[in-house]
Amino acid sequence: MSPIDTTHLLAPTPRPDVVMTRGEGSWLYDETGNRYLDFVQGWAVNCLGHSSDVIRKSLVHQADQLLNPSPAYYNRPQLDLAALLCEKSGLDRVFFCNSGAEANEGAIKLARKWGKQNRGGATEIITFTGAFHGRTLATMAATDKPGWDTLFAPGVDGFCRVEFGNLAAVKAAIGSQTVGIMLEPVQGEAGVVEPPQGFLASLRRLCDEHGLLLIFDEIQTGMSRTGPLFAYQSSTIAPDIMTLGKGLGGGVPIAAVLASEKASCFEPGDQGGTFNGNPLMCAVGLAVLHTLCDADFAHAASQASDHLRSTLENTAQKYSASVRGQGHLLAMVLPKPVASEVAARCFEAGLLINTPRPDVLRFMPSLTTSPSEIDDMIAILSPILDEALQ
Ligand SMILES: Cc1ncc(COP(=O)(O)O)c(C=O)c1O
């Protein structure tokens, strides 16, 4: 029996028998003093590492001033964060919320309302195989996970799924009821899957031709995770609506829907929430965003991600494995479906990595992870891969 009493948690997911108590940079510590080199970082959330000074200071400062005046009033961090997000993204308006799924739910509602006003009541959104958009009822319907269509039936209608990367299939799916196309610029939960070259630009063209909204879910890829501040910025096009979460708060719960002026059709009462845009979380988001936009920070992060990639590639070639992804969102595709076994052995050896697919190891460390920590990670991983793959 587990030495940890979990009886008061509702259906806990399978977790190892440890209780995490402290984090510092790339390291996580448990109750018994074991430490773990963390290449999961709260599922790509802690972009500045565990307990970063930037976040701690902004929390303490803002907590001294104002926690939550209610969404009925403006607050300064909310206004400042919205303005900076718009400046950096080129989009025009922001709606703040508390989780990625809630942001996507907001994006779906925004698109449906826009369809009502601009496309004769069209509501259908084209989504993709391998997509992950969250765990609310609507975002589950937009997600492609086996069994999710019936798990909490009846589900939410209004989504049409086509093969990721297949432009002909997208074209064929567009009809009078279509209002938009929604996708992750790099699919995270599918195992870090990039679209074919030019796919995002082709979708932009299709949306322009047919008068549809292009919606990017940048909850995992945004906030410099793939290199540029937003993943779409490595292409030449921009979405009409973008959602952010995870790295936006660097570990605290804040998410956002960003929209172009054209798509910003919410009216008072359409969308809201008690905690939405509260100054405590917005102050953290603002501090994180300022940090990511600092040229020295961005340069160091880019060098670290190059080092991570080349180190993983050197290791992968020994095992006929391959590496894919961008920036600090990378995956090693193994020649055998032993990823869970490898991750479990890594955990025992003090390394946290994640396995979105049976043959895929995913690496999403803090953007502050040093080259020597990357070398430490490989030193733990290599002998485990030796055993699992040779
Ligand atoms: C691309 C993407 N969208 C949405 C979500 C859901 O975000 P949250 O877990 O904050 O609701 C996730 C979470 O992993 C994600 O990766």
The ligand as an ORCA input file, in Angstrom:
! r2SCAN-3c Opt
* xyz 0 1
  C      -2.262     22.889    -26.917
  C      -3.021     22.845    -25.624
  N      -4.239     23.403    -25.556
  C      -4.942     23.399    -24.418
  C      -4.456     22.811    -23.276
  C      -5.289     22.819    -22.020
  O      -4.715     23.691    -21.096
  P      -5.121     23.577    -19.555
  O      -4.607     22.250    -19.076
  O      -4.443     24.748    -18.901
  O      -6.604     23.656    -19.484
  C      -3.202     22.198    -23.302
  C      -2.668     21.519    -22.112
  O      -1.806     20.673    -22.181
  C      -2.467     22.209    -24.504
  O      -1.260     21.643    -24.599
*
